[in-house]
Amino acid sequence: MVTANSGTDPVGGNTADKVLFNIGGGTTTADLTRRNQSGLTVPVNSTVTQSIWLRSFDGVSTYNMQLVDSNSQQNNIVVTGAWQRFEVTT
C-alpha cells in the first residue's frame, strides 16, 4: 500500500510517500513484497540508471532489502533512518 505525501522528503518538503510492505515477518526468500516501475521505455543497447531515495518511515528502524534490475540482478541494500539514494544501472 502506498500513501502519497505522508512524510518529509529528502529536501524538507512534504512529498515523501509511505510504502507499506505486506510481508509475513519471516526470513525466507518466499516472504517478500515486490514493487515495480512500469511504463519505462528504454532504447535497445542503452544503459539506464534509475534511482530511489529511501529511509525507514519512523526514522529509527533498519531494513535489509533488494533492488532488482531489469536483468534480474539483485542489489542488496540496507535502509536506515537517514535518507539515502540508491541506484541501479542496467
VEXGU-110902 format. One line per field, with one value per atom (N, C-alpha, C): residue number from 1; residue in one letter; chain; atom name; x, y, z. Coordinates in steps of 0.1 Angstrom, whole numbers. Layout:
k	NUM | ... $
r	A | ... $
c	A | ... $
a	CA | ... $
px	X | ... $
py	Y | ... $
pz	Z | ... $
***
This chain:
k	1 | 1 | 1 | 2 | 2 | 2 | 3 | 3 | 3 | 4 | 4 | 4 | 5 | 5 | 5 | 6 | 6 | 6 | 7 | 7 | 7 | 8 | 8 | 8 | 9 | 9 | 9 | 10 | 10 | 10 | 11 | 11 | 11 | 12 | 12 | 12 | 13 | 13 | 13 | 14 | 14 | 14 | 15 | 15 | 15 | 16 | 16 | 16 | 17 | 17 | 17 | 18 | 18 | 18 | 19 | 19 | 19 | 20 | 20 | 20 | 21 | 21 | 21 | 22 | 22 | 22 | 23 | 23 | 23 | 24 | 24 | 24 | 25 | 25 | 25 | 26 | 26 | 26 | 27 | 27 | 27 | 28 | 28 | 28 | 29 | 29 | 29 | 30 | 30 | 30 | 31 | 31 | 31 | 32 | 32 | 32 | 33 | 33 | 33 | 34 | 34 | 34 | 35 | 35 | 35 | 36 | 36 | 36 | 37 | 37 | 37 | 38 | 38 | 38 | 39 | 39 | 39 | 40 | 40 | 40 | 41 | 41 | 41 | 42 | 42 | 42 | 43 | 43 | 43 | 44 | 44 | 44 | 45 | 45 | 45 | 46 | 46 | 46 | 47 | 47 | 47 | 48 | 48 | 48 | 49 | 49 | 49 | 50 | 50 | 50 | 51 | 51 | 51 | 52 | 52 | 52 | 53 | 53 | 53 | 54 | 54 | 54 | 55 | 55 | 55 | 56 | 56 | 56 | 57 | 57 | 57 | 58 | 58 | 58 | 59 | 59 | 59 | 60 | 60 | 60 | 61 | 61 | 61 | 62 | 62 | 62 | 63 | 63 | 63 | 64 | 64 | 64 | 65 | 65 | 65 | 66 | 66 | 66 | 67 | 67 | 67 | 68 | 68 | 68 | 69 | 69 | 69 | 70 | 70 | 70 | 71 | 71 | 71 | 72 | 72 | 72 | 73 | 73 | 73 | 74 | 74 | 74 | 75 | 75 | 75 | 76 | 76 | 76 | 77 | 77 | 77 | 78 | 78 | 78 | 79 | 79 | 79 | 80 | 80 | 80 | 81 | 81 | 81 | 82 | 82 | 82 | 83 | 83 | 83 | 84 | 84 | 84 | 85 | 85 | 85 | 86 | 86 | 86 | 87 | 87 | 87 | 88 | 88 | 88 | 89 | 89 | 89 | 90 | 90 | 90 $
r	M | M | M | V | V | V | T | T | T | A | A | A | N | N | N | S | S | S | G | G | G | T | T | T | D | D | D | P | P | P | V | V | V | G | G | G | G | G | G | N | N | N | T | T | T | A | A | A | D | D | D | K | K | K | V | V | V | L | L | L | F | F | F | N | N | N | I | I | I | G | G | G | G | G | G | G | G | G | T | T | T | T | T | T | T | T | T | A | A | A | D | D | D | L | L | L | T | T | T | R | R | R | R | R | R | N | N | N | Q | Q | Q | S | S | S | G | G | G | L | L | L | T | T | T | V | V | V | P | P | P | V | V | V | N | N | N | S | S | S | T | T | T | V | V | V | T | T | T | Q | Q | Q | S | S | S | I | I | I | W | W | W | L | L | L | R | R | R | S | S | S | F | F | F | D | D | D | G | G | G | V | V | V | S | S | S | T | T | T | Y | Y | Y | N | N | N | M | M | M | Q | Q | Q | L | L | L | V | V | V | D | D | D | S | S | S | N | N | N | S | S | S | Q | Q | Q | Q | Q | Q | N | N | N | N | N | N | I | I | I | V | V | V | V | V | V | T | T | T | G | G | G | A | A | A | W | W | W | Q | Q | Q | R | R | R | F | F | F | E | E | E | V | V | V | T | T | T | T | T | T $
c	A | A | A | A | A | A | A | A | A | A | A | A | A | A | A | A | A | A | A | A | A | A | A | A | A | A | A | A | A | A | A | A | A | A | A | A | A | A | A | A | A | A | A | A | A | A | A | A | A | A | A | A | A | A | A | A | A | A | A | A | A | A | A | A | A | A | A | A | A | A | A | A | A | A | A | A | A | A | A | A | A | A | A | A | A | A | A | A | A | A | A | A | A | A | A | A | A | A | A | A | A | A | A | A | A | A | A | A | A | A | A | A | A | A | A | A | A | A | A | A | A | A | A | A | A | A | A | A | A | A | A | A | A | A | A | A | A | A | A | A | A | A | A | A | A | A | A | A | A | A | A | A | A | A | A | A | A | A | A | A | A | A | A | A | A | A | A | A | A | A | A | A | A | A | A | A | A | A | A | A | A | A | A | A | A | A | A | A | A | A | A | A | A | A | A | A | A | A | A | A | A | A | A | A | A | A | A | A | A | A | A | A | A | A | A | A | A | A | A | A | A | A | A | A | A | A | A | A | A | A | A | A | A | A | A | A | A | A | A | A | A | A | A | A | A | A | A | A | A | A | A | A | A | A | A | A | A | A | A | A | A | A | A | A | A | A | A | A | A | A $
a	N | CA | C | N | CA | C | N | CA | C | N | CA | C | N | CA | C | N | CA | C | N | CA | C | N | CA | C | N | CA | C | N | CA | C | N | CA | C | N | CA | C | N | CA | C | N | CA | C | N | CA | C | N | CA | C | N | CA | C | N | CA | C | N | CA | C | N | CA | C | N | CA | C | N | CA | C | N | CA | C | N | CA | C | N | CA | C | N | CA | C | N | CA | C | N | CA | C | N | CA | C | N | CA | C | N | CA | C | N | CA | C | N | CA | C | N | CA | C | N | CA | C | N | CA | C | N | CA | C | N | CA | C | N | CA | C | N | CA | C | N | CA | C | N | CA | C | N | CA | C | N | CA | C | N | CA | C | N | CA | C | N | CA | C | N | CA | C | N | CA | C | N | CA | C | N | CA | C | N | CA | C | N | CA | C | N | CA | C | N | CA | C | N | CA | C | N | CA | C | N | CA | C | N | CA | C | N | CA | C | N | CA | C | N | CA | C | N | CA | C | N | CA | C | N | CA | C | N | CA | C | N | CA | C | N | CA | C | N | CA | C | N | CA | C | N | CA | C | N | CA | C | N | CA | C | N | CA | C | N | CA | C | N | CA | C | N | CA | C | N | CA | C | N | CA | C | N | CA | C | N | CA | C | N | CA | C | N | CA | C | N | CA | C | N | CA | C | N | CA | C | N | CA | C | N | CA | C | N | CA | C | N | CA | C $
px	8 | 0 | 9 | 6 | 13 | 4 | 9 | 2 | 10 | 5 | 12 | 13 | 24 | 27 | 24 | 30 | 27 | 40 | 50 | 62 | 71 | 81 | 91 | 101 | 103 | 112 | 126 | 136 | 150 | 154 | 146 | 149 | 140 | 133 | 125 | 111 | 106 | 92 | 84 | 71 | 62 | 57 | 66 | 62 | 66 | 72 | 76 | 64 | 64 | 53 | 57 | 47 | 49 | 45 | 54 | 51 | 51 | 39 | 38 | 39 | 50 | 52 | 45 | 38 | 30 | 38 | 46 | 54 | 49 | 52 | 47 | 56 | 67 | 76 | 86 | 86 | 96 | 109 | 118 | 131 | 135 | 125 | 128 | 127 | 132 | 130 | 116 | 108 | 94 | 86 | 91 | 85 | 89 | 82 | 87 | 75 | 78 | 68 | 76 | 69 | 76 | 69 | 77 | 72 | 79 | 72 | 78 | 75 | 85 | 82 | 79 | 67 | 63 | 62 | 61 | 60 | 73 | 84 | 97 | 101 | 103 | 108 | 122 | 130 | 145 | 149 | 157 | 161 | 170 | 170 | 179 | 193 | 201 | 215 | 219 | 210 | 212 | 215 | 222 | 224 | 215 | 208 | 199 | 202 | 202 | 204 | 191 | 185 | 174 | 178 | 172 | 175 | 162 | 164 | 153 | 158 | 151 | 155 | 147 | 153 | 147 | 151 | 143 | 146 | 134 | 137 | 126 | 116 | 103 | 93 | 95 | 98 | 99 | 113 | 122 | 135 | 144 | 141 | 149 | 152 | 142 | 143 | 153 | 158 | 167 | 161 | 162 | 156 | 166 | 168 | 175 | 166 | 170 | 161 | 169 | 163 | 169 | 163 | 171 | 167 | 170 | 161 | 163 | 162 | 172 | 171 | 164 | 163 | 156 | 163 | 175 | 182 | 182 | 174 | 172 | 184 | 193 | 204 | 200 | 203 | 199 | 209 | 205 | 214 | 209 | 217 | 213 | 216 | 207 | 208 | 203 | 208 | 203 | 196 | 184 | 176 | 176 | 181 | 182 | 172 | 174 | 165 | 169 | 181 | 186 | 183 | 179 | 177 | 190 | 188 | 199 | 194 | 202 | 198 | 205 | 197 | 202 | 200 | 210 | 209 | 211 | 204 | 205 | 208 | 218 | 222 | 221 | 213 | 212 | 214 $
py	-12 | 0 | 12 | 22 | 35 | 46 | 54 | 66 | 78 | 86 | 97 | 109 | 116 | 128 | 127 | 116 | 114 | 116 | 121 | 124 | 134 | 137 | 147 | 141 | 148 | 143 | 147 | 142 | 145 | 159 | 168 | 182 | 191 | 184 | 191 | 194 | 190 | 192 | 181 | 180 | 171 | 161 | 157 | 148 | 134 | 129 | 116 | 106 | 96 | 86 | 75 | 70 | 59 | 46 | 37 | 24 | 13 | 6 | -4 | -18 | -25 | -38 | -49 | -57 | -68 | -81 | -82 | -94 | -101 | -114 | -121 | -121 | -114 | -113 | -125 | -133 | -144 | -140 | -150 | -147 | -155 | -161 | -169 | -161 | -166 | -158 | -158 | -167 | -167 | -156 | -150 | -139 | -126 | -121 | -109 | -101 | -89 | -80 | -74 | -72 | -67 | -54 | -44 | -31 | -29 | -26 | -25 | -11 | -6 | 6 | 2 | 6 | 2 | 14 | 11 | 22 | 29 | 23 | 28 | 22 | 30 | 26 | 29 | 19 | 20 | 16 | 25 | 21 | 9 | 1 | -11 | -7 | -16 | -14 | -1 | 3 | 15 | 12 | 20 | 19 | 29 | 24 | 33 | 31 | 43 | 43 | 49 | 41 | 45 | 47 | 56 | 58 | 60 | 58 | 59 | 64 | 73 | 78 | 70 | 64 | 56 | 59 | 57 | 57 | 51 | 46 | 40 | 51 | 48 | 59 | 64 | 56 | 61 | 67 | 67 | 74 | 66 | 54 | 47 | 33 | 26 | 12 | 10 | -2 | -6 | -18 | -18 | -29 | -34 | -47 | -53 | -55 | -49 | -50 | -54 | -56 | -58 | -50 | -44 | -37 | -47 | -50 | -59 | -52 | -52 | -45 | -54 | -48 | -55 | -68 | -70 | -82 | -92 | -89 | -98 | -98 | -88 | -87 | -82 | -89 | -84 | -76 | -64 | -55 | -54 | -59 | -59 | -45 | -39 | -26 | -27 | -17 | -16 | -2 | -2 | 11 | 14 | 26 | 31 | 42 | 49 | 60 | 73 | 73 | 85 | 83 | 95 | 94 | 90 | 80 | 75 | 74 | 77 | 75 | 62 | 53 | 40 | 41 | 35 | 35 | 21 | 18 | 5 | 9 | 3 | 6 | -7 | -6 | -18 | -14 $
pz	0 | 0 | 0 | -8 | -9 | -5 | 4 | 9 | 4 | -5 | -11 | -1 | -2 | 6 | 21 | 27 | 41 | 50 | 44 | 52 | 46 | 54 | 49 | 39 | 28 | 18 | 20 | 12 | 15 | 15 | 9 | 8 | 18 | 27 | 37 | 33 | 21 | 17 | 23 | 19 | 24 | 13 | 4 | -7 | -6 | 5 | 6 | 7 | -1 | 0 | 10 | 17 | 27 | 20 | 20 | 13 | 24 | 25 | 35 | 28 | 31 | 25 | 33 | 26 | 32 | 32 | 42 | 44 | 57 | 58 | 69 | 81 | 80 | 92 | 92 | 82 | 81 | 76 | 74 | 69 | 57 | 51 | 39 | 26 | 15 | 3 | -2 | 3 | -1 | 6 | 16 | 23 | 18 | 8 | 1 | -4 | -7 | -14 | -26 | -37 | -49 | -53 | -56 | -62 | -75 | -86 | -99 | -104 | -112 | -120 | -134 | -139 | -152 | -161 | -174 | -183 | -188 | -184 | -188 | -201 | -211 | -224 | -226 | -229 | -230 | -244 | -251 | -264 | -263 | -274 | -275 | -273 | -266 | -264 | -256 | -248 | -240 | -225 | -218 | -204 | -197 | -187 | -180 | -165 | -158 | -143 | -137 | -128 | -121 | -106 | -99 | -85 | -77 | -64 | -55 | -41 | -35 | -22 | -12 | -2 | 8 | 23 | 32 | 46 | 53 | 65 | 73 | 77 | 77 | 80 | 94 | 103 | 117 | 120 | 110 | 112 | 121 | 126 | 135 | 130 | 125 | 121 | 109 | 108 | 97 | 90 | 77 | 69 | 58 | 57 | 46 | 34 | 22 | 11 | -1 | -13 | -25 | -36 | -44 | -56 | -68 | -76 | -87 | -100 | -109 | -121 | -132 | -144 | -155 | -159 | -156 | -159 | -148 | -138 | -126 | -117 | -118 | -109 | -96 | -85 | -72 | -65 | -60 | -54 | -39 | -30 | -16 | -10 | -3 | 3 | 18 | 26 | 39 | 40 | 43 | 45 | 60 | 63 | 77 | 79 | 91 | 94 | 87 | 80 | 73 | 58 | 51 | 37 | 30 | 20 | 12 | -2 | -12 | -26 | -31 | -36 | -42 | -57 | -64 | -78 | -84 | -95 | -102 | -117 | -122 | -136 | -144 | -156 | -164 | -179 $
***
